Amino acid sequence: MAGRQVDIDFGGGGRFRVEVADLLKMINRFEGVLLMAKEANNLARQTAVDRTPPGEDPFSSQAINTICEKASDADGCHGRANQAYQNEIQKTIDMLQSTYDQYATGEERSRATLDKSKG
């Protein structure tokens, strides 16, 4: 039997029907995606700091310099794109949390707290 459902508009003209009880699972998964984006950004920044070419040849030095340039926060580079991606993920998390806060019943909140304490 399906639980209570709510329509969510993620933008782009499409709406999705989601069970209120599944909103916290969705938030949790998006938080995992946000963490992966942050880890990728940290790795790119660390590569830019280390600047260790993979070999001794001049092509390796040129390659690491190009990689480091693209790992920066300049327009069109990884850092700027990654931050924009993180911002969109966070907006989605916030929207899902707001929807949950609006539609979850006391029983659903209690069940979520109980499930969280078990896991």
N, C-alpha and C positions, 0 to 999 in steps of 0.2 A: 504494500500500500504506500503510495507516495505521500510525503509530508507536505506541509504548507510551502507554497512556491511564491516567488516574487520575480518580476521582470526587471532585468538590469540592462541599461543602455551603456555599452562600452564605447560609444561613439561610432562614427562611420555609417550610421543609419540602421545598424542591426541591433536587435534586442534579444536577450537570452533569458530563458526561464530557468531559475535555479531554486533548489530547495533551500529554505532558510537554514536548515541543519547542516548543509554542505558549505555554507559561506566561510566558516572558520577553517575548514580544510583547504578551501581555495586560497584564503589569506595565507595560511601556512606554506602552501606551495609557492605562491608569489614571493613570500619572504625568502624562500630558498633560492629562487631565481635572482632576487635582489642581491643576496649574499654572493652568488656566483659572479654577477656583474662586478661587484666590488672587488672580489678576489682577482678577476681578470684585469681590472684596472690597476690593482696593486702590483701584479706581476709585470704589467707593461711599464709601470713607473720604476720598478726595481731593475728591469732590463735597461732602462734609460740611465739609471744611476751607475750600474755595474760597467756598462759599455765594454764588455769582454767579447772580442771577436772570436768566432768559432775556430779560426785558424790563423796561421802566421802570414798568409799571402795578402797582397794589397786588396784583393776583392773582398776578403772577409772584413777588413777594416771599413771599407766603403759600405758594405752591407749593414754592419752594425750601426754605422752613422745614420744611414737611411731609416733603419728600423727605429732608432731612437728619436729621430725627427717625427716619424709617424706616430710614436707613442705619446707625443706631447699633447698639450691642451689647445694647440693652435686650431684655427678653423680647418675643418676637413680631416682632422687627425683623431686618433683613437680616444684620447682623453676627453675631448669635447663630445664625441658621439656616445661614449660610455656614460658620461654624466647625464646626457639627455635621456638615454635609455633608463638609467636609474630613476630619474625624475618621473618618467612615465609609469614605471613599475610602482613607484611609491604612490602616485596618484590613483592607480588601480587598487592598491591595498587600502588606501584611505577611503575610497568609494565603497569597496566591499565591507569595510568595517562600519562605515556609516549606515549602510543598508542593513547590516546585521543588528546594529544598535537600534535602528528604527523598528525592525520587524520581529526580532527574536522575543519569544515569550519568556516569562520567568522560568518555566520548566526547561526550555531549551538552554537558557543561560546556566541553570543548575546542572544540567546534563553535561554541558561543555566544561564547566568547572570540575566536575567529577572525572570526566574523561581526561582532562589535563593533569589532574593529580595522579591518575593511574599510569599515564604515559610518561 
